[in-house]
Amino acid sequence: MPFVTKLTLESGDRHRLDDVVDDIKRRASRKGVELKGPHPSPPEHLRVPQSKTLGPGSARFESWEYTVYTRTIEIVGYEDFARDVAGSEYPEGIHVEAEVEQRTHAGN
């Protein structure tokens, strides 16, 4: 029963995010690790209201708007490689989440 490590990488900087994903793909290729992905998600456009003071009913600044880009990679097996990638240091602005799942084969 293989373990599947699903890495979700997010950033507001699409180019930096793609550079990090390309680096992971290169590392996997050198070690013979087969990856599924990267699977891009549609960009998420966020808008955050900003108050000028902390009190209730205060005036507001213009809302802060930004975009978050997401890429998902799955590593089937290769637990050592997955652990290494998940525990790596990433550039500022790159957020990485790892999810590990043990999958059973059909019929088991």
N, C-alpha and C positions, 0 to 999 in steps of 0.2 A: 504494500500500500504506500504509494509515493506521497511525499509531502509537497504541497504546492505553496510557494511563497509569492504572495501578490504584493507588489510594491506600487504604491500610489505616490507620485511625485507632483507637487504643485508649486507654482510660482507666478508672480506678476510679471516676470521677465521671460517671455516666450523663447527668446534666443538662448538665454542662459540655460533654461530648462531643457531645450533640445540638445545643447552641448553636453549636459550631464547625462541625458539618456543615450546619446551617441557614445559617450565614454563607457557607460555600462555595457552597451552592445559590443564595443570593441573588446572589453575585458572578457566578456562571455565567449566571444569568438576565439580569443587566444587560448582559453581553457577548454574549449569544446563543449561549452554549455549551450543548450538550445533554449532560447527565450520565446515566449509568446508575447507579441507586442513589439513595440509600444502601441497601445491603443489610446488615441487621443479622445478626450471628451470635448464637447462644445465649450468654448470659453464662457466663463460665468462672469457677467457684468454686475458689479455690486455698487451700491450707493449707500453711503453712511451719513446720517444727519450729524451736524456738529453744533452744539450749543455754545454761546459766547460766555455764559457763566454756568455755575452748577445748580443754581436755583430753579424752581419750577416756573414754567411760563417765560423763560428767558428768550432773548432774541437769538437768532441762529445765523451762523455763517453759511455760506454756500455748501451744499453736501459734497463730501469727498467721494469721487467716483474712481473705481479701478477695476481691472480685469484680472481674473485668476485663470491660469492655464493648467490643465491636468493631463498627465500621461500615466498609463497603467501598464505594468510589465508583470508577467507571470513566469516564475522559474519552477519547473517541474523536476523534483529530485534535486541533486547537487546542493544539499543542505549547507555544506561548508562555504560554497560560493555565495549562496543566498544570505547566509549569516554575515559574511564579509561585506557584501554590498549594502545590506540593511544597516550595518554598524559603521559604515564609512562616514567620514566628515564631508559635508557638502558645502558649497559656497553659500554665503549669506543670501537669504531670500528664497532658498530652495527648501521646501518642507517635504519630508519623506515619512510615509506610514507603511509599516509592514504588517501583513496579515498572513498567518500560517494556517493551512488547512490540510488535514489528512484525508485523501480521497481513496475510496474503495473502488475496485473494478466492478463493472456490471456483472451480476450473477453471483457475487460473493455475499 
